[in-house]
Amino acid sequence: MKIAVVSGASSGIGKEFVDIIDKKCGMLDEIWVIARRGQRLEALQHHVRRPLRIIEMDLADREKLLELRALMERKKPQIYVLAASAGFGKYGPNTSLDYNDCVGMTDVNVTALTALVTMSLPYMARGGRILLMASSAAFLPQPGFGIYAATKSYVLSYARSLNQELRRRHIYVTAVCPGPVATEFFEVSGSGGMLAAAKRLFMADARNVARLAWNDSMAKKELSVYGLSIKAFRVLAKVVPHHWILKGMSLFA
Ligand SMILES: NC(=O)c1ccc[n+]([C@@H]2O[C@H](COP(=O)([O-])OP(=O)(O)OC[C@H]3O[C@@H](n4cnc5c(N)ncnc54)[C@H](OP(=O)(O)O)[C@@H]3O)[C@@H](O)[C@H]2O)c1
């Protein structure tokens, strides 16, 4: 059975990935779609041609991750695309954040993403693609959004090394690093003061971000960065000492 696996498929960028994969990957038998809101996943079926396997689960639940792994072991699919888009962030300094949100960010953005990749690797097809949702937040520590930014630095680092490790198997990994994207992400994250408000001036469209990520993945690029301003931010974060930038950012916090 030839499949694609998409986490975070109920909303935003993940939902766009499902649509793109449905249109571009004619050979697939099924797309496995993962999120907690099962009704949204079921509704997706009306918009795509390929059969969806609805996997309604909380990715922060390690038992559920083991069940998903067992499903893969039973079905032994050939995975052509893995798009790990599930993730969330919460604005606020560590001291003001809820314990469950702090641990939840690492559970979903780091642990579940790593679990999804690791359980999928034995089944990845030659020529397969892995798209991992990082963020421009990966480029720089972000006081007031620190845990989220750290989880995305993990994803970026992990994706880049994985891409090297898997080249011999002809599997290509792309870290997707957009700036702010107009999705439900900001309903979940809460508001983050002046700096967060300023970031929203650069809001991108989820469809465009997903489309570029797909094209970059097909071109075997290890990084997908949407938009000139975010590309410029990446260069800035590479060449200017981080403590200088952090000092500047603190003026707007
Ligand atoms: N929007 C942005 O500005 C932005 C910028 C850079 C990077 N990103 C990253 O892009 C990815 C997609 O975000 P988005 O903008 O599309 O946000 P979104 O619209 O809020 O989508 C997040 C997705 O993650 C799923 N998810 C969250 N927690 C989950 C959990 N515990 N278990 C299972 N699924 C869970 C949600 O599904 P359910 O709620 O149905 O479970 C939803 O499908 C995230 O990794 C995010 O960090 C977003």
The ligand as an ORCA input file, in Angstrom:
! r2SCAN-3c Opt
* xyz 0 1
  N       1.140     29.777     11.776
  C       2.370     30.210     11.939
  O       2.617     31.424     12.070
  C       3.530     29.249     11.894
  C       4.798     29.761     11.601
  C       5.880     28.898     11.561
  C       5.709     27.557     11.818
  N       4.460     27.089     12.130
  C       4.337     25.658     12.426
  O       3.549     25.077     11.415
  C       2.875     23.937     11.920
  C       1.406     24.032     11.555
  O       0.845     25.139     12.219
  P      -0.395     25.943     11.635
  O       0.043     27.333     11.455
  O      -0.986     25.223     10.498
  O      -1.334     25.939     12.937
  P      -2.784     25.335     13.160
  O      -3.706     25.795     12.094
  O      -3.105     25.677     14.579
  O      -2.572     23.769     13.008
  C      -1.931     23.001     13.992
  C      -2.231     21.538     13.741
  O      -1.541     20.759     14.731
  C      -2.453     19.829     15.300
  N      -2.106     19.557     16.681
  C      -1.774     20.442     17.654
  N      -1.610     19.821     18.825
  C      -1.854     18.491     18.606
  C      -1.863     17.334     19.425
  N      -1.598     17.385     20.735
  N      -2.154     16.153     18.853
  C      -2.458     16.055     17.544
  N      -2.447     17.123     16.709
  C      -2.163     18.328     17.244
  C      -3.830     20.527     15.212
  O      -4.866     19.559     15.202
  P      -5.946     19.341     16.353
  O      -6.084     20.648     17.091
  O      -7.174     18.932     15.604
  O      -5.378     18.247     17.175
  C      -3.712     21.224     13.856
  O      -4.089     20.336     12.834
  C       3.146     23.929     13.430
  O       4.167     22.990     13.696
  C       3.620     25.329     13.719
  O       4.487     25.365     14.819
  C       3.372     27.895     12.154
*
